[in-house]
Amino acid sequence: MKPMKPIKPYISALLLFSLISCAHEGDYQRHQIATIDEASGIDFCDDSNTLIVANDEGSFYEITPQGEILSRHKLGDFDLEGVVCEKETLTFAIEEGALLEVHRHSQQTKHLPLKGETAKITKRSGIEGITKIGEVYYLAIQSKNKADAKILITQKNNQYTKVIHELPSNIIDTSGLVYHNHQLYILSDTQDRLYIYNLETNQTLQEIKLPPFDQEGIAFDAQGNLYLTDDNGAVLRYHPSEFNLTTEKATQSSPPPLPK
């Protein structure tokens, strides 16, 4: 019997790529809890122990931490890119430069456009994430350029959303953010990274490599589980230990002071 010929290098590389792809697909499916078209922003509602998931087509879904879809609501022709869940209201970030306030029970809406010197939004640098800290809303502005990457600090009133300050983040292609355990967690879709940012020192404390998919939104539930949304249509749940994140529940404390 003739000895077997060695596998050519390009065949070996192809087999290795196939094995890695299969492993990634299996890991992805293991973490996926729900399928939602063009899932973007996500937030956890403490009072109802549910998650609100926004999508790019102007709808939002309420789901359980296990992924069961409880309801779906169409708000209109909005590109929703993030959401904050509070007891009476949901506040959505609209990519083109506005917040949309929605009453949780009546579904009445209020469109609140951004105003202020730094409220200039372009097609290539729209709002991609929102979180609330104290009485102000932090909005992530997407940019392919580090110098233009920033987070706007805003306040709502009955007619508009006023930009009161901005922070340079130096994180390109920011796609989502959330305030958790007294730190700001910032997603970068292009980099497949999660950055932990300290608002008191204005410094990035940690950079975490994420699985390669189109990360759009981020949230933590009451147990510290991490939820990520995929623009391709999925909600995924991870245990914090998978990314070496703390499992300690945040304690109540005063929000960080606003930057001067």
N, C-alpha and C positions, 0 to 999 in steps of 0.2 A: 504494500500500500504506500502510495506516495505521501510524503509529509505534507501537512497543511501549510498553505502559503500564509504568511503574516497578513493581518488585516491592514489594508492601506490606511494611511493617516487620516484621509478625508472621511473614510467610512467610520473610523473610530470616533472622530469628532461628531459625526452625524448621530451615532448611537448615543454618545454622551449627552448631546443636546436633547435627544428624544427622552432620555431618562430624566433629565432635569426638568423638562417641560411637563412630563407626566407627574413628577413629584410635586411641582408647583400647582398643577391643576387639582391634584388630590388635596393638598393643603388648603387651597382656595375653597373648594367645595365643603371641606370639613368646617370652615369658619363661616360660611354663608348661611344666614338665617332667614333671609327674605329676598324676593325678587321684585324690584321697583324700577320701572323705566327711568333712565336718566336721573338716578338718585343724586342729590347734591348735598344740601345741608341736613344736619340731624341734631336733635337736642333731647335731653332726658327731662321728663316732667316728674318732679318729686311727689306731687300730690296724688297722681294717678298711677305711678309706677309704670308709665308707658313712654314710648319714644315718638317724637314727631319727625317725620322725614319729608323734606321738601324735594321737588323735582324741577327740572329746567322748563317744564311746560306749564307752570302755573298751578300745579296741584300739590296737596300735601296729604300724607298718610299718617294715621296713628297706629302703631304696632306695639305688641308686647315685647319684653326683653328676649323672648324665645322666637320672635319673628312672625307671630300671627298678626295678620292685617285686620284691624278692628274697623277702620273706616277710611274713606277717601273723599276729599273735598276739592273741587275745582274752584280756584279763586279768580281766574281770568288769564289774560295773555301776558303773563309775567315770567321773567327768567329769574326764578327764585334760587338763591345761592347760599342761603344759611337761615337759621331760625333760632330764636330764643323762646323757651317755654316758661311762662309765668302762670300764676293761679288764675287770673282773669283773661289774659291776652297771650297771643302768639305774635312775635315780631319777626318778620321775614326781611332779609336783605335782598334787594333787587339789584341785579348786576349793573344796570344802567345808571344808578345813582340815587337810590331812595330806600326808605324803609316802608314796609306795609304792615300796619297794625291790624290784627284780626281778633275780634272778641271770640273767646273759645266756645261760648254757648250759642250766641245769636249769629255768628259768622259775619257780622258787620265788619266792613273794612275801612281803613283810613290810609290814604296814600300820603307819605311824608317825604318830599324830595329833600336832598341835601342842599344846605346853604352854608356859605363860608368861603374864606379866601382859599382854602386848600381842598375845596369840594369838587375840583375839576376831575371829571370822570371821562375817560375815552374808551373807545371800543377795545383797545389793547390793554387797558388798565382799569377794569371794572371792579366792583365789590365782589369778593369771593368767599367771605366768611363773616360771621358776627358772633359776639358773645357779650354778656352783660356783667359788669363789675360794679357793685354798688348801684348808683343811679345813672351810670353812663354806659353807652354801648361802644364797644371796640369793633371796628370794621377793617377787615384785611383787604388791602388793595393789591391786585395782581400786577406783576411787572416782570418782564424778562431781563430787566436791568437792575442790578443790586442798588444802584444809586437812587432809583425811583421806587424801590420796594418800601412800603410804609403801612402803618396802621393808623387809621383815623379814630380819634376819640370824639364821640358825639353825644348830644342830648336831644331828646324828643320834646316837642310841644304839640299843641293841637293842630298846627298848620304845616310844620316842616321839621326837619332834623338839622340841628345846627352843629357844624364842625367846630370844636373848641380847641383842639390840639391835634398834633400828629407826631407819631414816633417812627423813626427810621428803623426798619427791621433787618434790612440787608439780606432778606430771604427771597430768592427769586421764585416766581410762579406760585405764590401763596394760594392755597385752595381751600383752606378751612382753619378755624381756630376755636379754642374753648378755654375757659378759665377753670382750673381744677387744682385742688390742693395748694392754693395760693400761688400757682404758677400759670403762665400762659403757654398753652400747647398749640404749636403752629405747624400746619401741614405744608409741604412743598411737593406738588404733583410731579413736576419734571425731575426732581432729585430723588423721589421716593424716600423722603425723609420726614421725620417728626422732630421738631425742635422744641426744647423746653426753655422758656424765656422768663427771666426774673424781671418784674416790672419796677422793683425798687432800685435795682442796680443797672437796669437797661442793658443786660447782658444775656447771651445765650449760655445756659448752663450745661446743656446736653444735646447731642445730635444722635438720633436713632434711625437706623436703616429699616425701611418698611418693605414688605413684599411688593413686587413690581406690578401694580395695577393703577388705574386712574383714581387716586384718592381725592375725594371731593368734600367730605364732611367728617367731623369727629365729635364724639360725645363720650361721657363716662356715666354709668348708672350709680345707684346708691352703694353697690358693692364694689365699685371701682373697676368693673369690666369696661373694656374699651370697645367702642363701636366706630367703624369706618364705613363710609359709603363709597361706592364705585360708580363713576359716571356711566359705565357700561350696563348698569342696571342691577345692583346688588347692595345688600346691607350685610356687613360681616362683623362678627363679635370675637374678641380676643381676651384671654385672661391677661392681666397686667404683667404677670411674671414672664410671659413670652417675649416681652420687650424690656425686661428688668425694671419695670415701673413699680413704684410703691403701691401696696394694697391698703395702706392706712387711709381711713376716711377723713376727709378734711374737717377741721373744727371751725366753728364760727369765729370770725375775727373781723376787724375793720378792714375794708378794702384798701389797697395801696393808695398813697396820696397821688393826686394828679400831677403829672410833670409840669414844671414851670417853663 
